[in-house]
Amino acid sequence: MDEMKKTKISFSIVPITETNGQDVINSIEKYFIRDEPLNESVELFKEEESVLKYRNFSTNLLHTGLSFMAVSETGEVMGVILNSVMSMDDYIIQQYSDENFDPSSRFDDIEVLLNKVRRDIDLFGKFPNVNINRIMELKLISVNEAFRGQGVCQALVKKSKELALELGYQMIYTECSSYFTAKAMERCGFQCIYSLSYSDYVDRKGKVVFNVVKPPHECIKVQLFLF
């Protein structure tokens, strides 16, 4: 792996389609679901219900027509970025979808956290002087560990920004649960508007939910890019 990082590898950023969707899902389950800080903290991949929910979540994002993957010259999937469009109505629904929701899986625990984050920041109300009704959301960014340090993440984000601009979106939104992803977004010109420490986040019973998140992953951050 060290040798691979030293040697620059050529790759292309291409749209994710129905024909290559299964390769994308395989890459996500192999390289993202296991080492993403929150997933690792709750050992999500060891619970069948959560794995199925994660698979459905990822599969649904393949149909947006907004996602990309990095492919090496030999055809290997080096990284993926799954994007969607968020409207103001979608945002409000997601914010309050867990008010009477009793989490039944580790996947649900993560969803409840993300909904709290969205309630806290009031995204669409945060910019009253800007007419923004729909934005692009970077839902999932995953890079094969063997290809990290090759500029794959930056290239995927750049391509997503180009598409967002082409479609007329004024804002890109992403939630970064990983320290490294947050740093990568900052290098891509994103600005942090919110952070919540994992040690401060508790469930309704006052119990810390993600109490074994490994350093340097200390908090979840919301990052924005405004055109």
C-alpha positions in Angstrom: 0.0 0.0 0.0 2.9 2.4 0.7 4.4 1.8 -2.7 1.0 2.4 -4.3 0.7 5.8 -2.6 4.2 6.8 -3.8 3.3 6.0 -7.4 0.8 8.3 -9.0 -2.1 6.3 -10.4 -4.1 7.6 -13.4 -7.9 7.5 -13.0 -11.1 8.9 -14.5 -14.2 10.3 -12.8 -17.3 8.9 -14.4 -21.0 8.9 -13.7 -22.5 6.0 -11.8 -25.0 4.2 -13.9 -27.4 1.2 -13.5 -24.8 -1.0 -15.2 -22.0 -0.3 -12.7 -24.1 0.2 -9.6 -23.3 -3.2 -8.1 -19.6 -2.5 -8.3 -20.3 0.7 -6.4 -22.3 -1.1 -3.7 -19.5 -3.7 -3.3 -16.9 -1.0 -2.9 -19.0 0.9 -0.3 -19.6 -2.2 1.8 -15.9 -3.2 1.6 -14.2 0.1 2.1 -16.7 2.5 3.7 -19.3 0.7 5.9 -16.5 -0.8 8.1 -14.1 2.1 8.7 -16.5 5.0 8.8 -16.1 6.2 12.5 -19.8 5.9 13.5 -20.3 2.6 11.8 -17.2 1.3 13.4 -18.1 2.6 16.8 -21.4 0.7 16.9 -20.1 -2.2 14.9 -22.9 -1.6 12.4 -21.5 -4.2 9.9 -22.1 -7.0 12.5 -25.8 -6.4 12.6 -27.8 -7.8 9.6 -30.7 -5.4 9.9 -28.3 -2.4 9.8 -26.3 -3.8 6.8 -29.5 -4.2 4.9 -30.7 -0.7 5.7 -27.3 0.7 4.7 -27.4 -1.3 1.4 -30.9 0.1 0.7 -29.7 3.6 1.6 -26.8 3.4 -0.8 -28.7 1.7 -3.6 -31.4 4.4 -3.6 -28.7 7.1 -4.1 -27.6 5.4 -7.3 -30.8 6.4 -9.0 -30.3 10.2 -8.5 -28.1 10.6 -11.6 -25.8 12.9 -9.5 -23.2 10.4 -8.3 -19.7 9.6 -9.6 -16.9 7.1 -9.1 -13.2 7.1 -9.7 -12.0 4.3 -11.9 -8.4 3.3 -12.5 -7.0 2.5 -16.0 -7.5 -1.2 -15.2 -11.2 -0.7 -14.3 -10.9 -0.9 -10.5 -13.2 1.3 -8.5 -11.0 3.6 -6.5 -13.6 5.7 -4.8 -17.2 6.9 -5.0 -19.3 9.9 -4.1 -23.1 9.5 -3.8 -25.0 12.7 -4.1 -28.7 13.7 -3.9 -30.8 16.8 -4.1 -32.4 18.2 -1.0 -35.4 20.5 -1.1 -36.6 22.6 1.7 -39.6 20.3 2.2 -37.3 17.2 2.3 -35.1 18.9 4.9 -38.1 19.7 7.2 -39.4 16.1 6.9 -35.9 14.7 7.7 -35.5 17.1 10.7 -38.5 15.8 12.5 -38.9 12.3 11.2 -37.5 10.8 14.5 -39.7 12.7 17.0 -41.7 9.6 17.8 -39.2 7.1 16.4 -37.8 4.3 18.5 -34.5 3.2 16.9 -34.5 -0.5 16.3 -31.0 -0.8 14.8 -27.5 0.7 14.9 -28.2 2.3 11.5 -31.3 4.0 13.1 -29.1 5.4 15.9 -26.9 7.2 13.3 -30.0 8.5 11.4 -31.4 10.0 14.7 -28.1 11.8 15.2 -28.1 13.2 11.7 -31.7 14.4 12.2 -30.7 16.2 15.4 -27.8 17.9 13.6 -30.3 19.2 11.0 -32.7 20.5 13.6 -29.8 22.3 15.3 -28.6 24.2 12.3 -31.9 25.1 10.6 -30.1 25.1 7.2 -32.7 26.8 5.0 -33.5 29.4 7.7 -29.8 30.2 8.1 -29.6 32.2 4.9 -32.8 34.4 4.8 -31.4 36.7 2.2 -30.5 34.0 -0.2 -33.3 32.3 -2.3 -32.3 28.7 -1.9 -35.0 26.1 -2.2 -32.9 23.1 -3.5 -29.3 22.2 -2.8 -27.0 19.3 -3.7 -26.1 17.1 -0.8 -22.9 14.9 -0.7 -24.3 11.9 1.1 -21.4 9.5 1.1 -17.8 9.7 0.1 -15.7 6.6 0.1 -12.1 6.0 -1.1 -10.5 2.6 -1.3 -7.8 2.6 1.4 -5.3 1.4 -1.1 -5.7 4.5 -3.2 -5.9 7.2 -0.5 -3.4 10.0 -1.0 -4.0 10.0 -4.7 -6.3 13.0 -4.9 -9.4 10.8 -5.5 -11.6 12.5 -2.9 -10.7 15.9 -4.2 -11.4 14.9 -7.8 -14.8 13.4 -6.9 -15.8 16.6 -5.0 -14.6 18.8 -7.9 -16.8 16.8 -10.4 -19.8 17.1 -8.0 -19.3 20.9 -7.7 -19.1 21.2 -11.5 -22.4 19.3 -11.8 -24.1 21.4 -9.1 -23.1 24.6 -10.8 -24.3 23.2 -14.2 -27.7 22.4 -12.6 -28.0 25.8 -11.0 -27.6 24.8 -7.3 -26.3 27.6 -5.2 -25.2 25.5 -2.3 -23.6 22.1 -1.5 -24.2 20.5 1.9 -22.4 17.6 3.6 -22.2 16.0 7.0 -18.7 14.8 7.9 -18.5 12.2 10.6 -14.8 11.6 9.9 -12.0 13.9 10.9 -10.3 13.2 7.6 -13.4 13.8 5.5 -13.9 17.1 7.2 -10.3 18.1 6.5 -10.7 17.1 2.9 -13.8 19.2 2.5 -12.0 22.2 3.9 -9.3 21.7 1.3 -12.0 21.7 -1.3 -13.3 25.1 -0.2 -16.1 24.1 2.2 -16.8 25.9 5.4 -17.7 24.3 8.7 -20.9 25.8 10.1 -21.6 23.4 12.9 -20.0 20.7 15.0 -21.2 18.3 17.7 -18.8 16.3 19.9 -19.6 12.6 20.1 -19.0 12.7 23.8 -21.7 15.3 24.2 -24.3 13.5 22.2 -26.7 11.4 24.3 -30.0 9.6 23.6 -33.3 10.2 25.3 -32.1 8.3 28.4 -29.0 10.5 28.7 -26.7 7.7 27.5 -23.8 8.5 25.2 -24.5 6.7 22.0 -21.1 6.8 20.3 -18.8 6.3 23.2 -16.1 4.3 21.5 -15.4 6.5 18.4 -11.6 6.3 17.8 -9.4 9.4 17.7 -8.9 11.6 15.8 -12.7 11.4 15.1 -14.1 13.6 17.9 -17.1 15.2 16.4 -19.5 15.4 13.4 -19.2 18.6 11.3 -21.5 20.2 8.8 -19.7 21.7 5.8 -21.1 24.1 3.2 -20.0 25.3 -0.1 -21.7 28.4 -1.6 -21.2 29.4 -5.2 
